[in-house]
Amino acid sequence: MATQTRTRLWPALLAGLLLIPVIVGVGLIAALIGSGGCDGVAPAGPPSKEANRDIPADFLTIYQQAGAKYQIPWQILAGIGREECDHGRNPDPSCTPRPGASGRGAANSAGAAGPLQIGVGGAAGNSFGPRGVDANADGKTGAHDPADAIATAAIILIKDKGAPVGKGIDAYRTAARAYNGSGPQAEAYADRVIADAHTYATGANAVANAAPGATCGDAGLTSGGVPGKVVIAPGANRPGGGLQKVLGIDLAG
């Protein structure tokens, strides 16, 4: 009788042992998919038709570069750029993009300057002073230089407005509101930024690599990137292609 019991137990025990790596593997996949803020990845993806139609090509490239480097969806930066100065097309002198510019340049009555309307003094505060960055490595930092302005806006969102890194578009509503201020006007502003960002996005979920050594603490702010290049993670699934295997498990089946 004992021999028969042991014989029946072997198949069950073997099945249980075989399930362990599967469970561990599925748990690891869930962790990889569910992570995103601290593991150096952020939602990216190609621009939508509306983005290509609405955003000047030079601004679009800069939004994508800054989004990849600082691990913010580039569409959020583009949404703010549209709301602030219509991607530099607003005729107000405080909005005029000036590649290669240095310093604060022309500011509006609240003390905001450049295509991302960064505070340079007055009611808007002075975020440009401590946060300004020479993003295009031309030896100058200018609130009206599009590359500097967009990168500086990304840093302000992370360091001053509580923006997370590596999250989806909707996770940035609070930071977008804080970028504008507070109250009903800022709430409406945030709604428009998020709506604009979704308009510029596509259904593709490409993943941009973090800058080398980036962590949740520094969000890659001190890590160097490659100017003019958005890096796609090796093996990222592309639109129209079948899902690739992860840890030997076929996600498509």
N, C-alpha and C positions, 0 to 999 in steps of 0.2 A: 504493500500500500504506500509506504514512504517513497519507494522507488518510482511509482507512478506519479506521485505528487511532484517529485523533483523534475520528472520528465515534462510535466505540463508547465512547470514554472520557467523552464529554460527559454521557450519562445517569447514569453511575456517579458522576461528580463532582457533578452536580446533586443526586443523592440524598444524597450525603454532606453537602453544604451544608445541605440541608433537615433533616438529622438533628441538626445542631448545636444549634439552639434547643430541640428536643425534649429532647435529653440534658441541656442546661443547665436547662431548665424542670423536668424530673423530678428532677434533683439538688437544685434549689432547693426543690421540694415536699418531698423527703425531709428536707432540712435543717430546713424549717419544722415538719414533723411530728415529727422526731426531737428537736428542741430542746424546751425546757420549763423548765429551771432558770434560765437567765440571760436569757431573752427575756420574762420578766414574765407567764408564764401558769402556772396551776396547775389540777390536776384539781378540778372542782367537781361539779355535777350535783344534781338534786333529791333530797330525802330518800326513802328507801325507806318502805314501809308500816310496817316495824318501827321505823324512826327516828321516824316521826310518832306511833306508839303509845307508844314508850318514853321519848322525850325531851320534857320540858316545853316548851311552845311558846316561852317567853321564852328558855330556854337554847338551843333549836335556832336561833333567830334570831341569837343572839350567836355561836354556833359558826360559822355561815355568814358573818357579818360579819368575824370575826377570820380565818377561813380565806382569804377573798377579799383582805383587806388585807395579810396577812403571807405569802401564797402557800404555805400549807400546806393539804392537804386538810382540810376542816372535819370530816370523819369521824374523822380522827386525834385532833383536839381533843376530839370527843365521846367517842371511845373512852377517852381518859384521864379525862375527866370522869365517865364511868360507873364506871371502876375505882376512882377516888379516893373519890368521895362519892355515887355513884349520882345524878349530876346534881343535887346539893344535897339529896337526900331522906334521906341518912343522918342519923339522929337525933343523932349525936355533935355536941356544941356546936362543935367545931373545923370542922365541915362546913357549918354553917348559912349559907345565902346571906342577905346583908343588903344589898340595893340601897342605894347612897348611903353605905355604910360608909366609914370612914377608918381608915388604919393597919392594924396586924397583926391585931387582934381576938383571939378565943380560938384557942389552938393546942393541938395534942395533945402527948403526952409527948415526942415527937421534935422538936417545934418546927415543925410544919407546920400551916398555917392556910388556911381558906377552902375552897370547893367544888373547887378544883383542888389543894388541899393543898400550897401553896407554902411553901418554907422561910422562916421568919422568925427563926430563931435556934436554937441547940441542935444536936442531932445531925443535923437536916435541913439545917443551914447557913442562910445568909441570902441567898436569891436575890431576895426581895421588895425588899430595900433598894436594890440597884443596878438592878433590872429592872422594878420596879413602874411601871405606866403608868395614867394617868387616861383610860381608853378612852372613857368616855361624856361626857367634858368637863364634869363637874359640879364641878370645882375640888378634888376629893378623890381620893385613891388608896387603895383598901382591898382587902386580901387576901380579904375576905368579899363584896365587891361582885362579882356574877357577870361583868359586862362587864370590869371591871379584871382580875379573876382569869384569865379565859380569854385575854385579850390578853396578859397577862403570861406565861402559860404558853407561848403561841406564841413570844414573844421568848426565853424561857429555852430552848426546844427549839432555836431557831436559833443563838442566841449561845453557849449553854453546853453543849448536848448534841449538837451536830454535825448537826442536821437540815438536809437540803437544802431548797431552795425549788423549787416548781413540778414536783414529782415525783408519782408514783402512790403509793397507800397503802403498798404493801410496802416502799418505799424508806425508810420511817420506823421500821422495827422497832428498829434500833440506838438511835435517839434516844429512842424510847419506853422501851426498857430502861434507858437512862441516866437518864431522868426518875425512875425508881423506885430505881435504885441499881445493884448488881452481884450476881452469884451466881445460884444456881438460882431463887430467889424472883423476882428481876428478870427472868429469862428467861421464866418462866411469866407474869409480868405483861405483858411485851411481846407474848407470844402472844395473850393475851386482848384487849389493846388492838387488835391488828391484826384479830383475828376480829370484835370489836365494830365496828370501822371498816368492814369489808366487809359486815357485816350492815346497817349504816346506809346503804350506798351503793346506787346503782342502776346499770343498764347504760348510762345516758345519759352522754355525755362533753361536757357543756357546759364552757365555758371562762370563767373569771373574769378580768377585767382586773387588771393590777397597778396599784398606786397610782402616780400620775404620778411619773416620775423614778426608779422603783425599779430597783435593780441587784442583781447577785448579792452585792455587798459589803454593801449595807445592807438588802436584802430588804424595802425599803419601810418600814423601821422609823421613818423620820423624815418620811414623806410623809403628807399628810392624806387621809382618806377621807371618804365621805359617810355620816353616821350613819344606820343603818336601811336601807341600800340595798346590795344585791349587784348589781354591774353585769355584764351579760352582753356579751361582745364582739360588736360588730356583725357580722352574717353568720354567727354560730355556727350549726352545723347542729342542728336541734331533733329530738327523738325523733319518729319517724313521718313525717318529711319526707325527700325525696330529697337525696342529697349534692349540695352546690352546686359550681359550677365554681371552680377555683383556677387563676389564670394562664391562663384560657381552655381548660383541660383538664377535661373532664367526668369527675369521679372515679367517678361511678356507672357509667360505661360503658367 
